Amino acid sequence: MRTTDEILDVLDRMFPEAQCELNHHNLYELIVAVVLSAQATDVSVNKVTPALFQRYPDVRSLAAGDISDIEECIMNIGLYRNKARMIKQLAMTCMDQYGGEIPSKRKDLQALPGVGRKTANVVLSVWFDVPAIAVDTHVERISKRLYLAKPTDSVLKVEDKLRRKIKRERWNRAHHLFIFFGRYFCKAKVPLCDQCPFQDQCRYYKEKRVTR
């Protein structure tokens, strides 16, 4: 079986272009986009954020925005009403507690409405270049299929195991590589198993062969 470093080397060759696919130009746009991406695809988020950011270009304007209007801007993504409330509350909190700025520390980020550990990790990694591994559905699936985590592990447990198995200097890159692999190759329902370089160490592939 390949080592974790070897797995990442293979993924690096497969997806040299791997990076954050949420369109953003600044920290404000990034954190709002990440909050909106919960249970939604990056593609769907990228379709609604241009109009949203044109109407609300910064924290101050979003904090003062009309909730119905914010909902209208993002109504084409799932859970849009709840997400509209969350991003407005996030902006209001940043105005009240951080002078209209987005905080840079993990504990402060995670205290913002709508921001959990995954979102904080994405922001820290992508914008501040702080080593972090954000475990979304793709990262979790790949980790469990490649025996980097157990099928019953929680998201937090998966993150903890990846942090121990992957060199710190590769954390940020590993996050994007796992996402691209999961999004475009090792998909949840129709993975490209016949073309996969990890057949010899894939839990899903082995189980699928047994049930044939």
NUNU-325254 format. One record per residue (C-alpha): residue number from 1; residue in one letter; chain; x, y, z. Coordinates in steps of 0.2 Angstrom, whole numbers, plus 2048, in hexadecimal, padded with zeros to 3 digits. Layout:
! NUNU-325254
  pos  code  unit   xx   yy   zz
  NUM     A     A    X    Y    Z
...
This chain:
! NUNU-325254
  pos  code  unit   xx   yy   zz
    1     M     A  800  800  800
    2     R     A  806  812  7FC
    3     T     A  80B  81D  80A
    4     T     A  801  82D  80D
    5     D     A  80F  837  804
    6     E     A  80E  82B  7F5
    7     I     A  7FB  82D  7F4
    8     L     A  7FD  840  7F4
    9     D     A  80B  83F  7E7
   10     V     A  7FF  835  7DC
   11     L     A  7F1  842  7DF
   12     D     A  7FD  850  7DB
   13     R     A  801  849  7CA
   14     M     A  7EE  846  7C7
   15     F     A  7E8  857  7CC
   16     P     A  7F6  864  7CB
   17     E     A  7E9  871  7C9
   18     A     A  7E0  86D  7DA
   19     Q     A  7DB  87D  7E3
   20     C     A  7CC  885  7EC
   21     E     A  7BF  886  7DF
   22     L     A  7B4  892  7E8
   23     N     A  7B6  8A3  7DE
   24     H     A  7BB  8B1  7EA
   25     H     A  7C6  8C1  7E9
   26     N     A  7C8  8C4  7FC
   27     L     A  7C6  8BC  80D
   28     Y     A  7B4  8C2  80F
   29     E     A  7AF  8BA  7FE
   30     L     A  7B8  8AA  803
   31     I     A  7B0  8A8  814
   32     V     A  79E  8AC  80E
   33     A     A  7A1  8A0  7FF
   34     V     A  7A7  892  80B
   35     V     A  798  894  816
   36     L     A  78C  893  807
   37     S     A  795  884  801
   38     A     A  78E  879  80F
   39     Q     A  784  86B  807
   40     A     A  786  874  7F6
   41     T     A  792  872  7E8
   42     D     A  79F  87F  7E4
   43     V     A  798  881  7D3
   44     S     A  787  886  7DA
   45     V     A  78F  892  7E6
   46     N     A  799  89A  7D9
   47     K     A  789  89D  7CF
   48     V     A  781  8A7  7DD
   49     T     A  790  8B1  7E5
   50     P     A  793  8BD  7D6
   51     A     A  782  8C5  7D9
   52     L     A  783  8C4  7EC
   53     F     A  795  8CC  7EC
   54     Q     A  790  8DA  7E0
   55     R     A  781  8DF  7EB
   56     Y     A  78B  8DC  7FB
   57     P     A  79D  8DF  7F8
   58     D     A  7A3  8DF  80A
   59     V     A  79F  8DA  81C
   60     R     A  797  8EB  81F
   61     S     A  78B  8EA  811
   62     L     A  786  8D8  814
   63     A     A  784  8DB  827
   64     A     A  777  8E9  822
   65     G     A  76F  8DF  814
   66     D     A  75D  8DB  814
   67     I     A  75B  8C8  817
   68     S     A  74E  8C6  80A
   69     D     A  759  8CD  7FD
   70     I     A  768  8C3  803
   71     E     A  75D  8B3  801
   72     E     A  758  8B8  7EF
   73     C     A  76A  8B9  7EA
   74     I     A  76E  8A8  7F0
   75     M     A  75D  89F  7EE
   76     N     A  764  893  7E1
   77     I     A  76F  88A  7EE
   78     G     A  768  87E  7FB
   79     L     A  763  884  80C
   80     Y     A  764  896  806
   81     R     A  759  89D  813
   82     N     A  763  896  821
   83     K     A  774  89B  818
   84     A     A  76E  8AD  815
   85     R     A  76A  8AF  828
   86     M     A  77B  8A7  82C
   87     I     A  786  8B2  820
   88     K     A  77C  8C2  826
   89     Q     A  780  8BD  838
   90     L     A  792  8B9  834
   91     A     A  794  8CB  82D
   92     M     A  78B  8D3  83B
   93     T     A  796  8CA  848
   94     C     A  7A6  8D0  83E
   95     M     A  79F  8E1  83F
   96     D     A  79B  8E1  851
   97     Q     A  7AB  8D7  857
   98     Y     A  7B8  8DA  84A
   99     G     A  7B6  8EB  843
  100     G     A  7AF  8E4  833
  101     E     A  7BE  8D8  830
  102     I     A  7BE  8C5  82F
  103     P     A  7C8  8BE  83D
  104     S     A  7D8  8B4  83A
  105     K     A  7D8  8A8  849
  106     R     A  7D0  897  849
  107     K     A  7C6  89A  859
  108     D     A  7BF  8AB  853
  109     L     A  7BB  8A4  842
  110     Q     A  7B2  895  84A
  111     A     A  7A8  8A1  855
  112     L     A  7A0  8A9  846
  113     P     A  78F  8A4  841
  114     G     A  78F  896  834
  115     V     A  7A1  893  836
  116     G     A  7A6  882  83C
  117     R     A  7B7  879  83D
  118     K     A  7B7  874  82A
  119     T     A  7B3  886  824
  120     A     A  7C0  88D  830
  121     N     A  7CD  881  829
  122     V     A  7C9  886  817
  123     V     A  7CB  898  81B
  124     L     A  7DB  896  825
  125     S     A  7E2  88B  818
  126     V     A  7DD  894  808
  127     W     A  7DE  8A6  80D
  128     F     A  7EB  8A6  81C
  129     D     A  7F6  897  816
  130     V     A  7F5  890  827
  131     P     A  7F7  87D  827
  132     A     A  7E6  875  828
  133     I     A  7DC  866  822
  134     A     A  7C9  86A  81F
  135     V     A  7BF  85A  81E
  136     D     A  7B1  85B  813
  137     T     A  7A7  84D  80B
  138     H     A  7B4  84A  7FE
  139     V     A  7C2  849  80A
  140     E     A  7B9  83E  816
  141     R     A  7B4  832  808
  142     I     A  7C6  831  801
  143     S     A  7CE  82F  812
  144     K     A  7C2  820  817
  145     R     A  7C4  818  806
  146     L     A  7D7  818  806
  147     Y     A  7D8  812  818
  148     L     A  7DE  822  81F
  149     A     A  7CF  822  82B
  150     K     A  7C2  815  830
  151     P     A  7B1  815  829
  152     T     A  7A9  819  83A
  153     D     A  7B5  828  83E
  154     S     A  7AD  839  841
  155     V     A  7B2  848  836
  156     L     A  7BD  84E  845
  157     K     A  7C5  83D  846
  158     V     A  7C9  83D  834
  159     E     A  7D1  84E  835
  160     D     A  7DB  848  844
  161     K     A  7E2  839  83B
  162     L     A  7E6  843  82B
  163     R     A  7F0  84F  835
  164     R     A  7FA  841  83C
  165     K     A  7FD  838  82C
  166     I     A  800  846  821
  167     K     A  80F  852  823
  168     R     A  80A  863  829
  169     E     A  812  86C  81A
  170     R     A  806  861  80E
  171     W     A  7F6  864  818
  172     N     A  7EF  873  80D
  173     R     A  7F3  86A  7FD
  174     A     A  7ED  85A  803
  175     H     A  7DC  861  806
  176     H     A  7DA  867  7F4
  177     L     A  7E1  857  7ED
  178     F     A  7D5  84C  7F7
  179     I     A  7C6  858  7F1
  180     F     A  7CB  857  7DF
  181     F     A  7CD  844  7E0
  182     G     A  7BC  842  7E8
  183     R     A  7B3  84F  7DD
  184     Y     A  7B9  849  7CC
  185     F     A  7C0  837  7CE
  186     C     A  7BB  82E  7DE
  187     K     A  7A9  833  7DE
  188     A     A  79D  82E  7EB
  189     K     A  791  824  7E0
  190     V     A  79B  821  7D0
  191     P     A  7AD  821  7D3
  192     L     A  7B9  81D  7C5
  193     C     A  7C0  80D  7CD
  194     D     A  7C6  805  7BD
  195     Q     A  7D2  814  7BA
  196     C     A  7D7  816  7CC
  197     P     A  7E9  815  7D2
  198     F     A  7E4  810  7E3
  199     Q     A  7DB  800  7E0
  200     D     A  7E6  7F6  7EB
  201     Q     A  7E2  801  7FA
  202     C     A  7D1  806  7F8
  203     R     A  7C3  800  804
  204     Y     A  7B5  804  7F8
  205     Y     A  7BE  7FB  7E9
  206     K     A  7C1  7EB  7F4
  207     E     A  7AF  7EB  7FA
  208     K     A  7A8  7ED  7E9
  209     R     A  7B2  7DF  7E2
  210     V     A  7AC  7D3  7F0
  211     T     A  799  7D8  7EC
  212     R     A  79B  7D4  7D9
